[in-house]
Every structure is written in structure tokens, then in C-alpha cells.
Amino acid sequence: MALKKSQRSLKKWSNEKWRTPSGKKSSETGEVYAPSAKIKKLKSTAAGRKKLAAANKKKRAATKKGKQHAKHGLHSKKKTKKRQ
């Protein structure tokens, strides 16, 4: 039986290697978790490093407030055109 598009997406997402930018535990550093490929891409440019630093700052602030999740923008989906 073939997988639906959403199932294929979930399977791909779960097979990615997720980590923090430093490679240490998020509970120790307060950093965001992201796929290794995304972290590598962000670290390769000055703008990416700035975006990663901002995301970590938001994550640490949310954690300090006792929140489990932070809206830092690294995991937001690409905007797509709506069908009419």
C-alpha cells in the first residue's frame, strides 16, 4: 500500500537527524533543536548565524518563562500559494 503525501512527509521528518547547534543537550544550553542539515546551512552564512542566535534567544526566554515550546521561526513552513 502506498503512503499518502502526509505520511511520506512525516516519515522523512522522523528520519532526519535532529540536534542542537552545539551538539549538547538543549536542557543544558537552551538551544533549539533542528535537523542537522538545516543547522549546517544556517551556520554557513552570517545571516543564518544571526537567525540561529535570535532563535536561541527566543527559546531561552520561553524556557525561562516555563514554556515547553517557543515560536522562534526556524521550523515554520514555506509559504505556498493558495489554490482558488
PDB file of N, CA, C and O in Angstrom, chain B, residues numbered from 101:
ATOM      1  N   MET B 101       0.850  -1.176   0.000  1.00  0.00           N
ATOM      2  CA  MET B 101       0.000   0.000   0.000  1.00  0.00           C
ATOM      3  C   MET B 101       0.894   1.237   0.000  1.00  0.00           C
ATOM      4  O   MET B 101       1.815   1.341   0.810  1.00  0.00           O
ATOM      5  N   ALA B 102       0.630   2.144  -0.880  1.00  0.00           N
ATOM      6  CA  ALA B 102       1.420   3.364  -0.993  1.00  0.00           C
ATOM      7  C   ALA B 102       1.061   4.336   0.132  1.00  0.00           C
ATOM      8  O   ALA B 102      -0.082   4.402   0.585  1.00  0.00           O
ATOM      9  N   LEU B 103       2.055   5.071   0.556  1.00  0.00           N
ATOM     10  CA  LEU B 103       1.827   6.056   1.608  1.00  0.00           C
ATOM     11  C   LEU B 103       1.244   7.335   1.024  1.00  0.00           C
ATOM     12  O   LEU B 103       1.543   7.709  -0.110  1.00  0.00           O
ATOM     13  N   LYS B 104       0.400   8.007   1.821  1.00  0.00           N
ATOM     14  CA  LYS B 104      -0.131   9.306   1.421  1.00  0.00           C
ATOM     15  C   LYS B 104       0.989  10.338   1.528  1.00  0.00           C
ATOM     16  O   LYS B 104       2.014  10.095   2.164  1.00  0.00           O
ATOM     17  N   LYS B 105       0.780  11.481   0.905  1.00  0.00           N
ATOM     18  CA  LYS B 105       1.791  12.538   0.914  1.00  0.00           C
ATOM     19  C   LYS B 105       2.138  12.942   2.350  1.00  0.00           C
ATOM     20  O   LYS B 105       3.313  13.109   2.675  1.00  0.00           O
ATOM     21  N   SER B 106       1.137  13.097   3.201  1.00  0.00           N
ATOM     22  CA  SER B 106       1.378  13.494   4.585  1.00  0.00           C
ATOM     23  C   SER B 106       2.169  12.426   5.345  1.00  0.00           C
ATOM     24  O   SER B 106       2.985  12.749   6.208  1.00  0.00           O
ATOM     25  N   GLN B 107       1.924  11.165   5.022  1.00  0.00           N
ATOM     26  CA  GLN B 107       2.649  10.075   5.662  1.00  0.00           C
ATOM     27  C   GLN B 107       4.104  10.046   5.214  1.00  0.00           C
ATOM     28  O   GLN B 107       5.001   9.805   6.022  1.00  0.00           O
ATOM     29  N   ARG B 108       4.341  10.292   3.919  1.00  0.00           N
ATOM     30  CA  ARG B 108       5.715  10.353   3.408  1.00  0.00           C
ATOM     31  C   ARG B 108       6.473  11.504   4.048  1.00  0.00           C
ATOM     32  O   ARG B 108       7.650  11.377   4.385  1.00  0.00           O
ATOM     33  N   SER B 109       5.786  12.632   4.213  1.00  0.00           N
ATOM     34  CA  SER B 109       6.404  13.806   4.826  1.00  0.00           C
ATOM     35  C   SER B 109       6.796  13.511   6.274  1.00  0.00           C
ATOM     36  O   SER B 109       7.894  13.860   6.707  1.00  0.00           O
ATOM     37  N   LEU B 110       5.907  12.876   7.009  1.00  0.00           N
ATOM     38  CA  LEU B 110       6.179  12.529   8.404  1.00  0.00           C
ATOM     39  C   LEU B 110       7.329  11.539   8.496  1.00  0.00           C
ATOM     40  O   LEU B 110       8.176  11.652   9.382  1.00  0.00           O
ATOM     41  N   LYS B 111       7.366  10.578   7.593  1.00  0.00           N
ATOM     42  CA  LYS B 111       8.434   9.584   7.592  1.00  0.00           C
ATOM     43  C   LYS B 111       9.788  10.261   7.326  1.00  0.00           C
ATOM     44  O   LYS B 111      10.777   9.961   7.993  1.00  0.00           O
ATOM     45  N   LYS B 112       9.822  11.170   6.354  1.00  0.00           N
ATOM     46  CA  LYS B 112      11.051  11.904   6.040  1.00  0.00           C
ATOM     47  C   LYS B 112      11.483  12.734   7.244  1.00  0.00           C
ATOM     48  O   LYS B 112      12.658  12.743   7.610  1.00  0.00           O
ATOM     49  N   TRP B 113      10.522  13.437   7.864  1.00  0.00           N
ATOM     50  CA  TRP B 113      10.789  14.290   9.017  1.00  0.00           C
ATOM     51  C   TRP B 113      11.364  13.479  10.177  1.00  0.00           C
ATOM     52  O   TRP B 113      12.300  13.924  10.841  1.00  0.00           O
ATOM     53  N   SER B 114      10.810  12.301  10.421  1.00  0.00           N
ATOM     54  CA  SER B 114      11.266  11.490  11.552  1.00  0.00           C
ATOM     55  C   SER B 114      12.620  10.827  11.293  1.00  0.00           C
ATOM     56  O   SER B 114      13.316  10.457  12.238  1.00  0.00           O
ATOM     57  N   ASN B 115      12.998  10.676  10.027  1.00  0.00           N
ATOM     58  CA  ASN B 115      14.289  10.075   9.703  1.00  0.00           C
ATOM     59  C   ASN B 115      15.446  11.071   9.741  1.00  0.00           C
ATOM     60  O   ASN B 115      16.609  10.672   9.680  1.00  0.00           O
ATOM     61  N   GLU B 116      15.134  12.366   9.840  1.00  0.00           N
ATOM     62  CA  GLU B 116      16.196  13.370   9.905  1.00  0.00           C
ATOM     63  C   GLU B 116      16.904  13.285  11.251  1.00  0.00           C
ATOM     64  O   GLU B 116      16.301  12.921  12.260  1.00  0.00           O
ATOM     65  N   LYS B 117      18.175  13.623  11.255  1.00  0.00           N
ATOM     66  CA  LYS B 117      18.936  13.653  12.498  1.00  0.00           C
ATOM     67  C   LYS B 117      18.756  15.037  13.131  1.00  0.00           C
ATOM     68  O   LYS B 117      19.240  16.039  12.605  1.00  0.00           O
ATOM     69  N   TRP B 118      18.065  15.075  14.244  1.00  0.00           N
ATOM     70  CA  TRP B 118      17.794  16.333  14.940  1.00  0.00           C
ATOM     71  C   TRP B 118      18.828  16.537  16.043  1.00  0.00           C
ATOM     72  O   TRP B 118      19.211  15.591  16.732  1.00  0.00           O
ATOM     73  N   ARG B 119      19.277  17.783  16.202  1.00  0.00           N
ATOM     74  CA  ARG B 119      20.248  18.099  17.243  1.00  0.00           C
ATOM     75  C   ARG B 119      20.220  19.592  17.538  1.00  0.00           C
ATOM     76  O   ARG B 119      19.492  20.342  16.887  1.00  0.00           O
ATOM     77  N   THR B 120      21.003  20.022  18.508  1.00  0.00           N
ATOM     78  CA  THR B 120      21.181  21.445  18.786  1.00  0.00           C
ATOM     79  C   THR B 120      22.409  21.936  18.014  1.00  0.00           C
ATOM     80  O   THR B 120      23.235  21.123  17.600  1.00  0.00           O
ATOM     81  N   PRO B 121      22.541  23.241  17.816  1.00  0.00           N
ATOM     82  CA  PRO B 121      23.712  23.755  17.088  1.00  0.00           C
ATOM     83  C   PRO B 121      25.059  23.381  17.716  1.00  0.00           C
ATOM     84  O   PRO B 121      26.039  23.171  17.001  1.00  0.00           O
ATOM     85  N   SER B 122      25.108  23.298  19.031  1.00  0.00           N
ATOM     86  CA  SER B 122      26.369  22.960  19.687  1.00  0.00           C
ATOM     87  C   SER B 122      26.587  21.459  19.820  1.00  0.00           C
ATOM     88  O   SER B 122      27.706  21.008  20.067  1.00  0.00           O
ATOM     89  N   GLY B 123      25.516  20.688  19.655  1.00  0.00           N
ATOM     90  CA  GLY B 123      25.608  19.244  19.825  1.00  0.00           C
ATOM     91  C   GLY B 123      25.370  18.796  21.262  1.00  0.00           C
ATOM     92  O   GLY B 123      25.345  17.599  21.548  1.00  0.00           O
ATOM     93  N   LYS B 124      25.197  19.757  22.162  1.00  0.00           N
ATOM     94  CA  LYS B 124      24.927  19.434  23.566  1.00  0.00           C
ATOM     95  C   LYS B 124      23.424  19.362  23.791  1.00  0.00           C
ATOM     96  O   LYS B 124      22.641  19.683  22.896  1.00  0.00           O
ATOM     97  N   LYS B 125      23.022  18.940  24.981  1.00  0.00           N
ATOM     98  CA  LYS B 125      21.609  18.840  25.319  1.00  0.00           C
ATOM     99  C   LYS B 125      20.984  20.234  25.386  1.00  0.00           C
ATOM    100  O   LYS B 125      21.599  21.185  25.869  1.00  0.00           O
ATOM    101  N   SER B 126      19.764  20.332  24.897  1.00  0.00           N
ATOM    102  CA  SER B 126      19.049  21.600  24.931  1.00  0.00           C
ATOM    103  C   SER B 126      18.778  22.041  26.368  1.00  0.00           C
ATOM    104  O   SER B 126      18.743  23.237  26.659  1.00  0.00           O
ATOM    105  N   SER B 127      18.587  21.078  27.258  1.00  0.00           N
ATOM    106  CA  SER B 127      18.330  21.416  28.661  1.00  0.00           C
ATOM    107  C   SER B 127      19.541  22.067  29.313  1.00  0.00           C
ATOM    108  O   SER B 127      19.397  22.810  30.284  1.00  0.00           O
ATOM    109  N   GLU B 128      20.735  21.796  28.789  1.00  0.00           N
ATOM    110  CA  GLU B 128      21.959  22.405  29.320  1.00  0.00           C
ATOM    111  C   GLU B 128      22.232  23.772  28.697  1.00  0.00           C
ATOM    112  O   GLU B 128      22.699  24.687  29.375  1.00  0.00           O
ATOM    113  N   THR B 129      21.940  23.906  27.401  1.00  0.00           N
ATOM    114  CA  THR B 129      22.322  25.110  26.670  1.00  0.00           C
ATOM    115  C   THR B 129      21.162  26.051  26.366  1.00  0.00           C
ATOM    116  O   THR B 129      21.377  27.245  26.158  1.00  0.00           O
ATOM    117  N   GLY B 130      19.940  25.536  26.336  1.00  0.00           N
ATOM    118  CA  GLY B 130      18.790  26.352  25.987  1.00  0.00           C
ATOM    119  C   GLY B 130      18.660  26.589  24.497  1.00  0.00           C
ATOM    120  O   GLY B 130      17.935  27.488  24.071  1.00  0.00           O
ATOM    121  N   GLU B 131      19.353  25.794  23.702  1.00  0.00           N
ATOM    122  CA  GLU B 131      19.324  25.970  22.253  1.00  0.00           C
ATOM    123  C   GLU B 131      18.148  25.231  21.630  1.00  0.00           C
ATOM    124  O   GLU B 131      17.556  24.341  22.239  1.00  0.00           O
ATOM    125  N   VAL B 132      17.827  25.619  20.412  1.00  0.00           N
ATOM    126  CA  VAL B 132      16.737  24.979  19.671  1.00  0.00           C
ATOM    127  C   VAL B 132      17.207  23.668  19.065  1.00  0.00           C
ATOM    128  O   VAL B 132      18.394  23.476  18.804  1.00  0.00           O
ATOM    129  N   TYR B 133      16.248  22.761  18.844  1.00  0.00           N
ATOM    130  CA  TYR B 133      16.517  21.537  18.107  1.00  0.00           C
ATOM    131  C   TYR B 133      16.128  21.776  16.655  1.00  0.00           C
ATOM    132  O   TYR B 133      15.099  22.394  16.379  1.00  0.00           O
ATOM    133  N   ALA B 134      16.925  21.301  15.750  1.00  0.00           N
ATOM    134  CA  ALA B 134      16.646  21.419  14.320  1.00  0.00           C
ATOM    135  C   ALA B 134      17.375  20.293  13.600  1.00  0.00           C
ATOM    136  O   ALA B 134      18.292  19.689  14.157  1.00  0.00           O
ATOM    137  N   PRO B 135      16.977  20.012  12.383  1.00  0.00           N
ATOM    138  CA  PRO B 135      17.691  18.992  11.618  1.00  0.00           C
ATOM    139  C   PRO B 135      19.146  19.415  11.365  1.00  0.00           C
ATOM    140  O   PRO B 135      19.424  20.596  11.158  1.00  0.00           O
ATOM    141  N   SER B 136      20.047  18.469  11.381  1.00  0.00           N
ATOM    142  CA  SER B 136      21.470  18.754  11.183  1.00  0.00           C
ATOM    143  C   SER B 136      21.731  19.524   9.898  1.00  0.00           C
ATOM    144  O   SER B 136      22.548  20.444   9.874  1.00  0.00           O
ATOM    145  N   ALA B 137      21.035  19.145   8.827  1.00  0.00           N
ATOM    146  CA  ALA B 137      21.240  19.817   7.539  1.00  0.00           C
ATOM    147  C   ALA B 137      20.861  21.295   7.624  1.00  0.00           C
ATOM    148  O   ALA B 137      21.540  22.143   7.045  1.00  0.00           O
ATOM    149  N   LYS B 138      19.790  21.603   8.338  1.00  0.00           N
ATOM    150  CA  LYS B 138      19.353  22.998   8.481  1.00  0.00           C
ATOM    151  C   LYS B 138      20.356  23.784   9.324  1.00  0.00           C
ATOM    152  O   LYS B 138      20.672  24.929   9.001  1.00  0.00           O
ATOM    153  N   ILE B 139      20.853  23.185  10.391  1.00  0.00           N
ATOM    154  CA  ILE B 139      21.846  23.848  11.235  1.00  0.00           C
ATOM    155  C   ILE B 139      23.107  24.133  10.435  1.00  0.00           C
ATOM    156  O   ILE B 139      23.671  25.224  10.518  1.00  0.00           O
ATOM    157  N   LYS B 140      23.545  23.152   9.663  1.00  0.00           N
ATOM    158  CA  LYS B 140      24.747  23.325   8.844  1.00  0.00           C
ATOM    159  C   LYS B 140      24.559  24.463   7.848  1.00  0.00           C
ATOM    160  O   LYS B 140      25.461  25.276   7.649  1.00  0.00           O
ATOM    161  N   LYS B 141      23.387  24.517   7.226  1.00  0.00           N
ATOM    162  CA  LYS B 141      23.095  25.565   6.251  1.00  0.00           C
ATOM    163  C   LYS B 141      23.058  26.940   6.928  1.00  0.00           C
ATOM    164  O   LYS B 141      23.589  27.909   6.386  1.00  0.00           O
ATOM    165  N   LEU B 142      22.438  27.030   8.100  1.00  0.00           N
ATOM    166  CA  LEU B 142      22.356  28.303   8.812  1.00  0.00           C
ATOM    167  C   LEU B 142      23.729  28.787   9.276  1.00  0.00           C
ATOM    168  O   LEU B 142      24.026  29.980   9.219  1.00  0.00           O
ATOM    169  N   LYS B 143      24.556  27.859   9.732  1.00  0.00           N
ATOM    170  CA  LYS B 143      25.885  28.231  10.218  1.00  0.00           C
ATOM    171  C   LYS B 143      26.832  28.676   9.100  1.00  0.00           C
ATOM    172  O   LYS B 143      27.867  29.284   9.372  1.00  0.00           O
ATOM    173  N   SER B 144      26.486  28.379   7.858  1.00  0.00           N
ATOM    174  CA  SER B 144      27.386  28.671   6.742  1.00  0.00           C
ATOM    175  C   SER B 144      27.355  30.136   6.294  1.00  0.00           C
ATOM    176  O   SER B 144      28.241  30.571   5.557  1.00  0.00           O
ATOM    177  N   THR B 145      26.343  30.905   6.732  1.00  0.00           N
ATOM    178  CA  THR B 145      26.264  32.311   6.343  1.00  0.00           C
ATOM    179  C   THR B 145      26.108  33.196   7.565  1.00  0.00           C
ATOM    180  O   THR B 145      25.648  32.748   8.615  1.00  0.00           O
ATOM    181  N   ALA B 146      26.492  34.447   7.422  1.00  0.00           N
ATOM    182  CA  ALA B 146      26.363  35.406   8.525  1.00  0.00           C
ATOM    183  C   ALA B 146      24.896  35.628   8.875  1.00  0.00           C
ATOM    184  O   ALA B 146      24.539  35.695  10.051  1.00  0.00           O
ATOM    185  N   ALA B 147      24.044  35.741   7.855  1.00  0.00           N
ATOM    186  CA  ALA B 147      22.615  35.937   8.098  1.00  0.00           C
ATOM    187  C   ALA B 147      22.013  34.724   8.802  1.00  0.00           C
ATOM    188  O   ALA B 147      21.153  34.868   9.671  1.00  0.00           O
ATOM    189  N   GLY B 148      22.463  33.538   8.426  1.00  0.00           N
ATOM    190  CA  GLY B 148      21.987  32.318   9.056  1.00  0.00           C
ATOM    191  C   GLY B 148      22.398  32.223  10.510  1.00  0.00           C
ATOM    192  O   GLY B 148      21.606  31.825  11.364  1.00  0.00           O
ATOM    193  N   ARG B 149      23.646  32.592  10.791  1.00  0.00           N
ATOM    194  CA  ARG B 149      24.114  32.588  12.185  1.00  0.00           C
ATOM    195  C   ARG B 149      23.323  33.582  13.027  1.00  0.00           C
ATOM    196  O   ARG B 149      23.033  33.319  14.195  1.00  0.00           O
ATOM    197  N   LYS B 150      22.975  34.715  12.440  1.00  0.00           N
ATOM    198  CA  LYS B 150      22.182  35.728  13.144  1.00  0.00           C
ATOM    199  C   LYS B 150      20.777  35.183  13.437  1.00  0.00           C
ATOM    200  O   LYS B 150      20.247  35.373  14.531  1.00  0.00           O
ATOM    201  N   LYS B 151      20.182  34.505  12.447  1.00  0.00           N
ATOM    202  CA  LYS B 151      18.857  33.907  12.614  1.00  0.00           C
ATOM    203  C   LYS B 151      18.880  32.816  13.680  1.00  0.00           C
ATOM    204  O   LYS B 151      17.949  32.707  14.478  1.00  0.00           O
ATOM    205  N   LEU B 152      19.926  32.019  13.694  1.00  0.00           N
ATOM    206  CA  LEU B 152      20.074  30.951  14.681  1.00  0.00           C
ATOM    207  C   LEU B 152      20.235  31.530  16.083  1.00  0.00           C
ATOM    208  O   LEU B 152      19.664  31.008  17.041  1.00  0.00           O
ATOM    209  N   ALA B 153      21.006  32.604  16.206  1.00  0.00           N
ATOM    210  CA  ALA B 153      21.201  33.261  17.501  1.00  0.00           C
ATOM    211  C   ALA B 153      19.889  33.843  18.018  1.00  0.00           C
ATOM    212  O   ALA B 153      19.597  33.755  19.210  1.00  0.00           O
ATOM    213  N   ALA B 154      19.096  34.438  17.119  1.00  0.00           N
ATOM    214  CA  ALA B 154      17.804  35.002  17.511  1.00  0.00           C
ATOM    215  C   ALA B 154      16.845  33.899  17.968  1.00  0.00           C
ATOM    216  O   ALA B 154      16.103  34.073  18.935  1.00  0.00           O
ATOM    217  N   ALA B 155      16.868  32.769  17.265  1.00  0.00           N
ATOM    218  CA  ALA B 155      16.007  31.641  17.630  1.00  0.00           C
ATOM    219  C   ALA B 155      16.389  31.095  19.002  1.00  0.00           C
ATOM    220  O   ALA B 155      15.519  30.772  19.811  1.00  0.00           O
ATOM    221  N   ASN B 156      17.695  30.993  19.263  1.00  0.00           N
ATOM    222  CA  ASN B 156      18.158  30.511  20.564  1.00  0.00           C
ATOM    223  C   ASN B 156      17.762  31.480  21.677  1.00  0.00           C
ATOM    224  O   ASN B 156      17.414  31.060  22.780  1.00  0.00           O
ATOM    225  N   LYS B 157      17.816  32.762  21.381  1.00  0.00           N
ATOM    226  CA  LYS B 157      17.437  33.776  22.377  1.00  0.00           C
ATOM    227  C   LYS B 157      15.953  33.644  22.729  1.00  0.00           C
ATOM    228  O   LYS B 157      15.579  33.704  23.900  1.00  0.00           O
ATOM    229  N   LYS B 158      15.110  33.462  21.701  1.00  0.00           N
ATOM    230  CA  LYS B 158      13.673  33.280  21.938  1.00  0.00           C
ATOM    231  C   LYS B 158      13.399  31.990  22.696  1.00  0.00           C
ATOM    232  O   LYS B 158      12.533  31.953  23.570  1.00  0.00           O
ATOM    233  N   LYS B 159      14.129  30.937  22.366  1.00  0.00           N
ATOM    234  CA  LYS B 159      13.958  29.642  23.030  1.00  0.00           C
ATOM    235  C   LYS B 159      14.322  29.751  24.518  1.00  0.00           C
ATOM    236  O   LYS B 159      13.607  29.243  25.380  1.00  0.00           O
ATOM    237  N   ARG B 160      15.433  30.416  24.799  1.00  0.00           N
ATOM    238  CA  ARG B 160      15.855  30.573  26.197  1.00  0.00           C
ATOM    239  C   ARG B 160      14.854  31.403  26.987  1.00  0.00           C
ATOM    240  O   ARG B 160      14.567  31.095  28.144  1.00  0.00           O
ATOM    241  N   ALA B 161      14.317  32.466  26.364  1.00  0.00           N
ATOM    242  CA  ALA B 161      13.327  33.313  27.041  1.00  0.00           C
ATOM    243  C   ALA B 161      12.055  32.524  27.346  1.00  0.00           C
ATOM    244  O   ALA B 161      11.499  32.644  28.438  1.00  0.00           O
ATOM    245  N   ALA B 162      11.594  31.725  26.395  1.00  0.00           N
ATOM    246  CA  ALA B 162      10.392  30.917  26.608  1.00  0.00           C
ATOM    247  C   ALA B 162      10.629  29.868  27.688  1.00  0.00           C
ATOM    248  O   ALA B 162       9.755  29.623  28.520  1.00  0.00           O
ATOM    249  N   THR B 163      11.800  29.253  27.678  1.00  0.00           N
ATOM    250  CA  THR B 163      12.141  28.244  28.682  1.00  0.00           C
ATOM    251  C   THR B 163      12.174  28.880  30.071  1.00  0.00           C
ATOM    252  O   THR B 163      11.722  28.283  31.048  1.00  0.00           O
ATOM    253  N   LYS B 164      12.703  30.076  30.145  1.00  0.00           N
ATOM    254  CA  LYS B 164      12.790  30.785  31.427  1.00  0.00           C
ATOM    255  C   LYS B 164      11.395  31.075  31.984  1.00  0.00           C
ATOM    256  O   LYS B 164      11.196  31.104  33.198  1.00  0.00           O
ATOM    257  N   LYS B 165      10.431  31.290  31.081  1.00  0.00           N
ATOM    258  CA  LYS B 165       9.051  31.531  31.494  1.00  0.00           C
ATOM    259  C   LYS B 165       8.312  30.235  31.815  1.00  0.00           C
ATOM    260  O   LYS B 165       7.145  30.270  32.207  1.00  0.00           O
ATOM    261  N   GLY B 166       8.974  29.102  31.652  1.00  0.00           N
ATOM    262  CA  GLY B 166       8.364  27.815  31.957  1.00  0.00           C
ATOM    263  C   GLY B 166       7.615  27.192  30.799  1.00  0.00           C
ATOM    264  O   GLY B 166       6.868  26.233  30.993  1.00  0.00           O
ATOM    265  N   LYS B 167       7.798  27.714  29.604  1.00  0.00           N
ATOM    266  CA  LYS B 167       7.103  27.174  28.434  1.00  0.00           C
ATOM    267  C   LYS B 167       7.931  26.074  27.794  1.00  0.00           C
ATOM    268  O   LYS B 167       9.161  26.132  27.776  1.00  0.00           O
ATOM    269  N   GLN B 168       7.243  25.077  27.272  1.00  0.00           N
ATOM    270  CA  GLN B 168       7.920  23.961  26.619  1.00  0.00           C
ATOM    271  C   GLN B 168       8.274  24.300  25.174  1.00  0.00           C
ATOM    272  O   GLN B 168       9.312  23.874  24.669  1.00  0.00           O
ATOM    273  N   HIS B 169       7.415  25.062  24.517  1.00  0.00           N
ATOM    274  CA  HIS B 169       7.613  25.391  23.105  1.00  0.00           C
ATOM    275  C   HIS B 169       7.847  26.885  22.941  1.00  0.00           C
ATOM    276  O   HIS B 169       7.298  27.697  23.686  1.00  0.00           O
ATOM    277  N   ALA B 170       8.664  27.238  21.962  1.00  0.00           N
ATOM    278  CA  ALA B 170       8.943  28.634  21.659  1.00  0.00           C
ATOM    279  C   ALA B 170       8.705  28.884  20.182  1.00  0.00           C
ATOM    280  O   ALA B 170       9.078  28.063  19.344  1.00  0.00           O
ATOM    281  N   LYS B 171       8.094  29.997  19.861  1.00  0.00           N
ATOM    282  CA  LYS B 171       7.883  30.358  18.453  1.00  0.00           C
ATOM    283  C   LYS B 171       9.096  31.146  17.998  1.00  0.00           C
ATOM    284  O   LYS B 171       9.137  32.370  18.114  1.00  0.00           O
ATOM    285  N   HIS B 172      10.082  30.429  17.478  1.00  0.00           N
ATOM    286  CA  HIS B 172      11.328  31.073  17.082  1.00  0.00           C
ATOM    287  C   HIS B 172      11.474  31.194  15.579  1.00  0.00           C
ATOM    288  O   HIS B 172      12.376  31.890  15.114  1.00  0.00           O
ATOM    289  N   GLY B 173      10.625  30.546  14.804  1.00  0.00           N
ATOM    290  CA  GLY B 173      10.609  30.726  13.366  1.00  0.00           C
ATOM    291  C   GLY B 173      11.477  29.785  12.552  1.00  0.00           C
ATOM    292  O   GLY B 173      11.398  29.818  11.324  1.00  0.00           O
ATOM    293  N   LEU B 174      12.285  28.964  13.158  1.00  0.00           N
ATOM    294  CA  LEU B 174      13.130  28.058  12.374  1.00  0.00           C
ATOM    295  C   LEU B 174      12.344  26.920  11.743  1.00  0.00           C
ATOM    296  O   LEU B 174      12.739  26.399  10.700  1.00  0.00           O
ATOM    297  N   HIS B 175      11.252  26.535  12.356  1.00  0.00           N
ATOM    298  CA  HIS B 175      10.506  25.385  11.874  1.00  0.00           C
ATOM    299  C   HIS B 175       9.266  25.775  11.086  1.00  0.00           C
ATOM    300  O   HIS B 175       8.454  24.913  10.749  1.00  0.00           O
ATOM    301  N   SER B 176       9.108  27.042  10.790  1.00  0.00           N
ATOM    302  CA  SER B 176       7.914  27.459  10.067  1.00  0.00           C
ATOM    303  C   SER B 176       7.940  26.917   8.647  1.00  0.00           C
ATOM    304  O   SER B 176       8.997  26.814   8.026  1.00  0.00           O
ATOM    305  N   LYS B 177       6.779  26.577   8.151  1.00  0.00           N
ATOM    306  CA  LYS B 177       6.671  26.023   6.804  1.00  0.00           C
ATOM    307  C   LYS B 177       6.871  27.124   5.774  1.00  0.00           C
ATOM    308  O   LYS B 177       6.663  28.305   6.053  1.00  0.00           O
ATOM    309  N   LYS B 178       7.276  26.717   4.590  1.00  0.00           N
ATOM    310  CA  LYS B 178       7.379  27.667   3.497  1.00  0.00           C
ATOM    311  C   LYS B 178       5.968  28.091   3.107  1.00  0.00           C
ATOM    312  O   LYS B 178       5.039  27.284   3.108  1.00  0.00           O
ATOM    313  N   LYS B 179       5.828  29.354   2.779  1.00  0.00           N
ATOM    314  CA  LYS B 179       4.522  29.831   2.354  1.00  0.00           C
ATOM    315  C   LYS B 179       4.257  29.361   0.927  1.00  0.00           C
ATOM    316  O   LYS B 179       5.111  29.473   0.048  1.00  0.00           O
ATOM    317  N   THR B 180       3.089  28.847   0.727  1.00  0.00           N
ATOM    318  CA  THR B 180       2.704  28.354  -0.591  1.00  0.00           C
ATOM    319  C   THR B 180       1.490  29.127  -1.080  1.00  0.00           C
ATOM    320  O   THR B 180       0.729  29.685  -0.290  1.00  0.00           O
ATOM    321  N   LYS B 181       1.328  29.147  -2.368  1.00  0.00           N
ATOM    322  CA  LYS B 181       0.151  29.820  -2.939  1.00  0.00           C
ATOM    323  C   LYS B 181      -1.078  29.002  -2.625  1.00  0.00           C
ATOM    324  O   LYS B 181      -1.066  27.773  -2.680  1.00  0.00           O
ATOM    325  N   LYS B 182      -2.148  29.719  -2.290  1.00  0.00           N
ATOM    326  CA  LYS B 182      -3.412  29.042  -2.040  1.00  0.00           C
ATOM    327  C   LYS B 182      -4.096  28.762  -3.374  1.00  0.00           C
ATOM    328  O   LYS B 182      -4.068  29.582  -4.291  1.00  0.00           O
ATOM    329  N   ARG B 183      -4.696  27.611  -3.458  1.00  0.00           N
ATOM    330  CA  ARG B 183      -5.457  27.268  -4.662  1.00  0.00           C
ATOM    331  C   ARG B 183      -6.788  27.971  -4.614  1.00  0.00           C
ATOM    332  O   ARG B 183      -7.385  28.133  -3.550  1.00  0.00           O
ATOM    333  N   GLN B 184      -7.245  28.387  -5.773  1.00  0.00           N
ATOM    334  CA  GLN B 184      -8.533  29.066  -5.827  1.00  0.00           C
ATOM    335  C   GLN B 184      -9.597  28.179  -6.391  1.00  0.00           C
ATOM    336  O   GLN B 184     -10.750  28.594  -6.508  1.00  0.00           O
TER     337      GLN B 184
END
